[in-house]
Amino acid sequence: MKKTVFNFRRQICIRQLHYTSGRKLPSPGPILLEPYLGHHTDVQTFREKAFGPQTPCVFAQDDGAATVQLPAASKWFRKIELGQSSGTLPAWTFASHMDQFQDWPFPYELITPTPTNTQVLASFRDWLISSNESADHLLAGILEPSLADVGLHTFFRLFAPLRLLIKALEFNHLQSNHQQEYVNLYIAQSSLPDLPPELLSDLPTPDLVRLAGKGDVYSSSIWLGTEPTYTPLHRDPNPNLFCQLCSTKLIRLMPPALGDRLFYEVQKRIRQQANSRIRTVEMMEGKEREALHEAVWENKDLPEKVYEARLGPGESLFIPNGWWHSVKSKGSHGYLNGSVNWWFR
């Protein structure tokens, strides 16, 4: 059988006796997991150096990288030319290839943590109503129940066609021209098997997932949303290969024992008990959401052994079983951020 070869030329496995590829950010920041010049490796090497000992690894954009082998990375997205005044981060949106799937339903998360977010959502609803397209009027109706409950909740789940995200990106682009706030919509943890067959074929299971362990894929998800996106600190029941498709995400990771301690310190501070193992509704709104963000991303005195991975398009991260992590977009101006992941064993 032909040996599957991967180029880990810019890989990092952090459980090493020396950190030639990791450097401590100016104190007290996290340890940045950055690429370094390495060697070609195969599934067996990945199994021995990362999957077996459960050590986080970053895979950079390369001919052999898992994300580069996904057709979705090149077919689904395109960059937007914004001009020199827009800042240094590239902006992304959907390519025209995705227009044919705009009626396909997806599970959304809608977040309105501040009155300004609520006002923007209402403006988006009104903008949809003013459209000449009847499909946009239907989208406005889908948003109405969430707007009615804004006083009771700041986090909502709803089902809507892909067109809702496409129109939100269009609306946010108009908002950016006037330096306004943005609609925050997220197709989060949407199961890959629920995709139309044409899109599912653009996300074949990477060989690392199929061959490194028992070959069991516990679950797999697509993540598509308007920036900023954010998932609070949590841990997963299985190893995770996380692939960045467009724009940039930041992931902060910590070993199981450290994550346990930090999580329960937050729970004690806000006088709350929560399910620490999964991404829950409770952690996505209210005081828990804010407290976890402060502890992981705003803390001026982070404990040792907190790591940060910065994933651009084509890059991926292996997150070991039990390692705590929080994920957010680097950008915050309402453009598209896309990722896909596989939980496996």
Phi, psi and omega per residue, in radians:
M1 nan 2.423 -3.109
K2 -1.175 2.363 -3.108
K3 -1.343 2.214 3.119
T4 -1.386 2.123 -3.035
V5 -1.979 2.415 3.092
F6 -2.155 2.581 3.079
N7 -1.714 1.882 3.104
F8 -1.723 0.627 -3.022
R9 -0.980 -0.503 -3.135
R10 -2.159 0.679 -3.132
Q11 -1.455 2.706 2.871
I12 -2.418 2.252 2.971
C13 -1.956 2.085 -2.888
I14 -1.427 -0.289 3.134
R15 -1.490 1.435 3.110
Q16 -2.362 2.807 -3.110
L17 -1.301 -0.352 3.083
H18 -2.375 2.651 -3.031
Y19 -1.908 1.147 3.120
T20 -1.175 -0.373 -3.087
S21 -1.987 0.107 3.066
G22 -2.216 2.434 3.107
R23 -2.284 2.525 3.136
K24 -1.304 2.182 3.062
L25 -1.174 2.839 3.122
P26 -0.852 2.180 -3.073
S27 -0.879 2.451 0.050
P28 -1.817 0.798 -3.096
G29 -1.298 3.052 3.126
P30 -1.310 2.928 3.035
I31 -1.412 2.101 -3.089
L32 -1.418 2.153 3.053
L33 -1.487 1.793 -3.073
E34 -2.077 2.724 -3.081
P35 -1.139 2.716 3.019
Y36 -2.553 2.826 -3.128
L37 -1.324 2.090 -3.109
G38 -2.197 -2.358 -3.053
H39 -2.467 2.952 3.043
H40 -1.249 2.506 3.126
T41 -2.500 2.974 3.132
D42 -2.206 -3.075 -3.093
V43 -1.028 -0.660 3.141
Q44 -1.084 -0.729 3.115
T45 -1.142 -0.746 3.074
F46 -1.040 -0.722 3.139
R47 -1.093 -0.704 -3.078
E48 -1.342 -0.650 -3.000
K49 -1.706 -0.328 -3.075
A50 -2.271 -1.029 -3.038
F51 -1.143 -0.786 -3.137
G52 -1.107 -0.998 3.137
P53 -1.360 -0.005 -3.128
Q54 0.963 1.116 -3.135
T55 -2.027 2.229 3.131
P56 -1.051 2.484 3.093
C57 -2.418 2.444 3.013
V58 -1.822 2.309 3.079
F59 -1.972 2.161 -3.104
A60 -1.503 2.973 3.093
Q61 -1.137 2.105 -3.081
D62 -2.820 2.908 -3.107
D63 -1.042 -0.520 -3.111
G64 -1.729 -0.002 -3.079
A65 -1.215 2.593 -3.087
A66 -1.041 -0.774 -3.061
T67 -1.168 -0.658 -3.129
V68 -1.096 -0.483 -3.126
Q69 -1.411 -0.019 3.134
L70 -1.647 2.028 3.139
P71 -1.007 -0.479 -3.141
A72 -1.005 -0.589 -3.082
A73 -1.055 -0.554 -3.121
S74 -1.803 -0.328 -3.048
K75 -1.690 -0.537 -2.970
W76 -1.543 -0.371 -2.906
F77 -2.258 2.781 3.036
R78 -2.579 2.674 3.080
K79 -1.442 2.667 3.087
I80 -1.911 2.311 3.063
E81 -1.436 2.034 -3.058
L82 -1.914 -0.214 -3.097
G83 1.609 2.936 -3.042
Q84 -1.213 -0.428 -3.069
S85 -1.403 -0.058 -3.040
S86 -1.475 -0.131 -3.103
G87 1.829 -3.011 -3.007
T88 -1.665 -0.338 -3.085
L89 -1.398 2.292 3.035
P90 -1.125 2.569 3.094
A91 -1.855 2.497 -3.067
W92 -2.195 2.673 2.991
T93 -2.591 -3.072 3.125
F94 -1.347 2.529 2.987
A95 -1.351 2.839 -3.118
S96 -1.076 -0.367 3.096
H97 -0.957 -0.527 -3.056
M98 -1.452 -0.170 -3.110
D99 -1.047 -0.602 -3.095
Q100 -1.212 -0.219 -3.120
F101 -1.905 0.229 -2.997
Q102 -1.191 -0.265 3.102
D103 -1.631 -0.009 -3.116
W104 -1.313 2.305 -3.084
P105 -1.356 2.533 3.110
F106 -2.417 2.706 3.003
P107 -1.463 2.257 -3.116
Y108 -1.990 2.671 2.872
E109 -1.998 2.351 -3.122
L110 -2.151 2.197 -3.037
I111 -2.118 2.244 3.098
T112 -2.320 1.229 -3.027
P113 -1.274 -0.304 -3.090
T114 -2.295 2.780 3.064
P115 -0.985 -0.589 3.116
T116 -1.104 -0.733 3.091
N117 -1.053 -0.680 3.126
T118 -1.141 -0.720 3.126
Q119 -1.125 -0.684 3.123
V120 -1.157 -0.700 3.115
L121 -1.097 -0.713 3.101
A122 -1.131 -0.678 3.104
S123 -1.135 -0.674 3.096
F124 -1.109 -0.757 3.093
R125 -1.029 -0.803 3.136
D126 -1.131 -0.639 3.115
W127 -1.126 -0.683 3.091
L128 -1.150 -0.710 3.134
I129 -1.108 -0.595 -3.118
S130 -1.313 -0.134 -3.129
S131 -1.208 2.680 3.063
N132 -1.468 -0.090 -3.104
E133 -1.632 2.187 3.132
S134 -1.113 -0.515 3.109
A135 -1.079 -0.579 3.120
D136 -1.249 -0.560 3.081
H137 -1.141 -0.650 3.089
L138 -1.129 -0.678 3.096
L139 -1.088 -0.706 3.114
A140 -1.067 -0.659 3.111
G141 -1.159 -0.588 3.109
I142 -1.136 -0.562 -3.113
L143 -1.386 -0.360 -3.017
E144 -0.994 -0.809 -3.135
P145 -1.044 -0.643 3.124
S146 -1.171 -0.745 3.114
L147 -1.098 -0.600 -3.141
A148 -1.195 -0.475 -3.083
D149 -1.795 0.214 -3.081
V150 -1.029 -0.592 -3.138
G151 -1.205 -0.339 -3.103
L152 -1.725 -0.539 -3.070
H153 -2.437 2.815 3.039
T154 -2.075 -0.037 -3.112
F155 -2.302 2.257 -3.069
F156 -2.341 2.610 3.001
R157 -2.067 2.395 -3.130
L158 -2.642 2.831 3.056
F159 -1.934 2.333 -3.113
A160 -2.738 2.793 3.103
P161 -1.230 2.827 3.099
L162 -0.975 -0.462 3.141
R163 -0.964 -0.561 3.132
L164 -1.060 -0.755 3.120
L165 -1.220 -0.667 3.104
I166 -1.060 -0.762 3.137
K167 -1.243 -0.597 3.087
A168 -1.108 -0.687 3.098
L169 -1.137 -0.694 3.095
E170 -1.124 -0.770 3.114
F171 -1.100 -0.782 -3.132
N172 -1.109 -0.611 3.095
H173 -1.108 -0.690 3.066
L174 -1.149 -0.697 3.118
Q175 -1.082 -0.676 -3.082
S176 -1.122 -0.495 3.115
N177 -1.171 -0.347 -3.127
H178 -2.028 0.199 3.116
Q179 0.968 0.780 3.123
Q180 -1.702 3.075 3.062
E181 -1.329 2.984 -2.987
Y182 -2.205 2.646 3.026
V183 -1.270 2.329 -3.081
N184 -1.914 1.671 3.122
L185 -2.079 2.498 -3.075
Y186 -2.499 2.027 2.896
I187 -1.397 1.697 -2.962
A188 -1.973 2.310 3.070
Q189 0.948 0.762 3.092
S190 -1.469 2.123 -3.023
S191 -1.087 2.290 -3.139
L192 -1.034 -0.699 3.132
P193 -1.073 -0.292 3.113
D194 -1.455 -0.087 3.112
L195 -1.286 2.707 2.989
P196 -1.077 2.626 -3.048
P197 -0.950 -0.635 -3.116
E198 -1.125 -0.667 3.124
L199 -1.352 -0.648 3.127
L200 -1.068 -0.633 3.140
S201 -1.176 -0.306 3.093
D202 -1.432 -0.063 -3.108
L203 -2.263 1.083 3.117
P204 -1.147 2.540 3.136
T205 -1.093 2.155 -3.126
P206 -1.062 2.632 3.134
D207 -1.058 -0.577 3.108
L208 -1.032 -0.680 -3.137
V209 -1.261 -0.715 -3.058
R210 -1.298 -0.563 -2.912
L211 -1.966 -0.353 -3.020
A212 -1.266 -0.624 -3.104
G213 -1.975 -2.320 -3.135
K214 -1.438 -0.147 -3.093
G215 1.536 0.100 -3.140
D216 -1.540 2.160 3.026
V217 -1.726 1.912 -3.102
Y218 -1.172 -0.760 3.128
S219 -2.943 2.894 3.097
S220 -2.646 2.548 -3.014
S221 -2.502 2.644 2.983
I222 -1.862 2.528 -3.127
W223 -2.266 1.958 -3.108
L224 -2.339 2.105 -3.098
G225 -2.755 2.910 3.055
T226 -1.447 2.364 3.128
E227 -1.301 2.497 0.109
P228 -1.441 2.471 2.976
T229 -1.883 2.663 -3.070
Y230 -2.769 2.297 2.971
T231 -2.169 2.154 -3.105
P232 -1.155 3.009 -3.108
L233 -1.053 2.240 3.113
H234 -2.784 3.105 3.044
R235 -2.407 2.736 -3.059
D236 -1.912 2.713 -3.127
P237 -1.387 -0.098 -3.120
N238 -2.475 2.775 3.033
P239 -1.001 2.680 -2.962
N240 -2.371 2.214 2.953
L241 -1.844 1.999 -3.031
F242 -1.926 2.086 -3.039
C243 -2.018 2.246 -3.140
Q244 -1.603 2.167 -3.070
L245 -1.676 -0.746 3.102
C246 -2.617 2.671 -3.069
S247 1.110 -2.817 -3.007
T248 -2.264 2.390 3.028
K249 -2.098 2.597 3.043
L250 -1.928 2.306 3.119
I251 -2.195 2.161 3.021
R252 -1.807 2.293 -3.054
L253 -2.189 2.684 3.040
M254 -2.648 2.619 -3.126
P255 -1.063 2.787 -3.058
P256 -0.914 -0.832 -3.067
A257 -1.141 -0.736 3.133
L258 -1.155 -0.738 3.119
G259 -1.109 -0.709 3.080
D260 -0.986 -0.842 -3.093
R261 -1.114 -0.800 -3.108
L262 -1.138 -0.735 -3.117
F263 -1.091 -0.807 -3.096
Y264 -1.271 -0.442 3.005
E265 -1.122 -0.719 3.095
V266 -1.127 -0.781 3.137
Q267 -1.064 -0.685 3.129
K268 -1.168 -0.692 -3.109
R269 -1.148 -0.668 -3.131
I270 -1.653 0.090 3.088
R271 0.961 1.028 -3.061
Q272 -2.576 2.651 3.020
Q273 -2.070 2.413 -3.073
A274 -2.504 2.847 3.043
N275 -1.359 1.957 -3.000
S276 -1.464 -0.158 -2.945
R277 -1.567 -0.354 -3.028
I278 -2.329 2.899 3.086
R279 -1.377 1.853 -3.010
T280 -1.905 2.861 3.060
V281 -1.078 -0.688 -3.083
E282 -1.030 -0.704 -3.093
M283 -1.351 -0.181 -3.074
M284 -1.607 -0.062 3.109
E285 -2.539 2.860 3.021
G286 1.235 -2.655 -2.986
K287 -1.203 -0.529 -3.139
E288 -1.177 -0.768 3.115
R289 -0.993 -0.852 -3.096
E290 -1.211 -0.690 -3.117
A291 -1.163 -0.679 3.117
L292 -1.205 -0.639 3.091
H293 -1.115 -0.761 -3.133
E294 -1.105 -0.730 -3.078
A295 -1.202 -0.593 -3.038
V296 -1.682 -0.689 -2.972
W297 -1.905 -0.318 -3.093
E298 -2.030 -0.081 -3.090
N299 -1.139 2.153 3.141
K300 -1.423 -0.119 -3.111
D301 -2.364 1.107 -3.141
L302 -1.102 2.503 3.055
P303 -1.201 2.845 3.074
E304 -1.165 2.811 3.111
K305 1.212 0.452 2.906
V306 -1.693 2.222 -3.063
Y307 -2.018 2.715 3.089
E308 -2.307 2.271 3.036
A309 -1.941 2.382 3.126
R310 -2.046 1.863 -3.014
L311 -1.826 2.065 3.009
G312 -1.686 3.130 -3.136
P313 -0.962 2.294 3.122
G314 1.590 -0.100 -3.124
E315 -1.776 2.785 -3.109
S316 -2.565 2.885 -3.059
L317 -2.408 2.305 2.989
F318 -1.631 2.073 3.112
I319 -1.869 2.008 -3.084
P320 -1.173 2.810 3.081
N321 -1.009 2.245 3.061
G322 1.537 -0.210 3.118
W323 -1.296 2.258 3.133
W324 -1.328 2.567 3.137
H325 -2.742 2.622 3.037
S326 -2.259 2.448 -3.009
V327 -2.221 2.334 3.024
K328 -2.605 2.778 3.098
S329 -1.308 2.616 3.044
K330 -1.336 -0.658 3.124
G331 -1.418 2.811 -3.105
S332 -2.549 0.431 -3.038
H333 -1.967 0.512 2.945
G334 1.441 0.127 -3.121
Y335 -1.597 -3.100 -2.971
L336 -1.488 2.412 3.010
N337 -2.252 2.271 -3.067
G338 -2.322 2.389 3.128
S339 -2.535 2.864 3.024
V340 -2.510 2.605 3.124
N341 -2.544 2.796 3.077
W342 -2.262 2.244 2.933
W343 -1.686 2.234 -2.994
F344 -2.559 3.026 3.123
R345 -2.719 nan nan
